[in-house]
Amino acid sequence: MTTTTVRWLLWMPRVLGILAGLFLGLFALDAFSEGRPMAQALPDFIIHLVPGAVLFAVVALSWRWPWVGAAAFLGLALAYAASNTSRPDWILTISGPLEIIGALFF
């Protein structure tokens, strides 16, 4: 492999993991709706940020140990798919990218 390919394979899962965390963090903005005071919306916002924070923690750990990223991202994808059987479109939207990132870390 060329050095360019090796660099892409090294950085792509890290960048995609950060982007996946940001994507999940966008769903936290759903806590702020019209007519809700900030004091009521803030706890919901913080709780909705937890999945994105988990992905950021996994990316941080996998920076040093890539096998942790492979196992964690594949495990998170399987856990989400198993816990959300009623919405197959969301399973593909959330679990699909997590599986790809886990495979890239592998």
C-alpha positions as CSV (number, residue, x, y, z in Angstrom):
1,M,0.0,0.0,0.0
2,T,1.1,3.5,-0.6
3,T,1.7,5.9,2.2
4,T,-1.4,7.9,1.1
5,T,-3.6,4.9,1.5
6,V,-2.2,4.1,4.9
7,R,-2.8,7.6,6.1
8,W,-6.4,7.6,4.8
9,L,-7.0,4.2,6.6
10,L,-5.5,5.7,9.8
11,W,-7.5,8.9,9.9
12,M,-10.8,8.0,8.2
13,P,-12.4,6.1,11.2
14,R,-11.3,8.8,13.6
15,V,-12.8,11.6,11.5
16,L,-16.0,9.5,10.8
17,G,-16.3,8.7,14.5
18,I,-16.2,12.4,15.4
19,L,-18.8,13.2,12.7
20,A,-21.0,10.4,14.0
21,G,-20.8,11.9,17.5
22,L,-21.7,15.3,16.1
23,F,-24.6,13.8,14.1
24,L,-26.0,12.2,17.3
25,G,-25.5,15.4,19.1
26,L,-27.8,17.2,16.7
27,F,-30.7,15.2,18.0
28,A,-30.2,16.8,21.4
29,L,-31.5,20.1,19.9
30,D,-34.9,18.4,19.8
31,A,-35.1,19.2,23.6
32,F,-35.6,22.9,22.8
33,S,-39.1,23.3,21.5
34,E,-41.4,26.3,21.3
35,G,-43.0,27.3,24.5
36,R,-40.7,25.3,26.8
37,P,-38.7,27.4,29.3
38,M,-35.0,26.9,29.2
39,A,-35.0,25.5,32.7
40,Q,-37.2,22.6,31.6
41,A,-35.3,22.0,28.3
42,L,-31.8,22.0,29.6
43,P,-31.9,18.6,31.5
44,D,-33.4,17.0,28.5
45,F,-30.8,18.5,26.3
46,I,-28.0,17.2,28.5
47,I,-29.5,13.7,28.5
48,H,-29.8,13.7,24.7
49,L,-26.1,14.6,24.5
50,V,-25.0,11.3,26.2
51,P,-24.9,9.1,23.1
52,G,-22.7,11.7,21.3
53,A,-20.4,11.9,24.3
54,V,-20.1,8.1,24.4
55,L,-19.0,8.1,20.8
56,F,-16.5,10.9,21.5
57,A,-15.1,8.8,24.5
58,V,-14.8,5.7,22.2
59,V,-12.9,7.7,19.6
60,A,-10.6,9.1,22.3
61,L,-9.8,5.6,23.5
62,S,-9.4,4.2,20.1
63,W,-6.9,6.9,19.2
64,R,-4.4,4.9,21.2
65,W,-5.9,1.4,20.9
66,P,-7.7,0.9,17.5
67,W,-9.1,-2.5,18.5
68,V,-11.1,-0.7,21.2
69,G,-12.7,1.4,18.5
70,A,-13.5,-1.7,16.3
71,A,-15.0,-3.6,19.2
72,A,-16.9,-0.6,20.7
73,F,-18.4,0.7,17.4
74,L,-19.5,-2.8,16.3
75,G,-20.9,-3.4,19.7
76,L,-22.8,-0.1,19.8
77,A,-24.2,-0.8,16.3
78,L,-25.4,-4.2,17.4
79,A,-26.8,-2.9,20.7
80,Y,-28.8,-0.2,18.9
81,A,-30.1,-2.6,16.3
82,A,-31.2,-5.1,19.0
83,S,-32.9,-2.4,21.2
84,N,-34.7,-0.7,18.4
85,T,-36.5,-3.3,16.4
86,S,-39.6,-1.3,15.6
87,R,-37.9,1.2,13.3
88,P,-35.8,-0.5,10.6
89,D,-35.1,2.8,8.9
90,W,-33.5,4.2,12.0
91,I,-31.5,1.0,12.5
92,L,-29.9,1.6,9.1
93,T,-29.4,5.3,9.8
94,I,-27.7,4.9,13.2
95,S,-26.2,1.4,13.1
96,G,-25.0,1.4,9.5
97,P,-22.4,4.2,9.9
98,L,-21.3,2.7,13.3
99,E,-20.7,-0.6,11.6
100,I,-18.7,1.0,8.9
101,I,-16.6,3.0,11.4
102,G,-16.0,-0.2,13.4
103,A,-14.8,-2.1,10.3
104,L,-12.5,0.8,9.4
105,F,-10.9,0.6,12.9
106,F,-10.5,-3.1,12.5
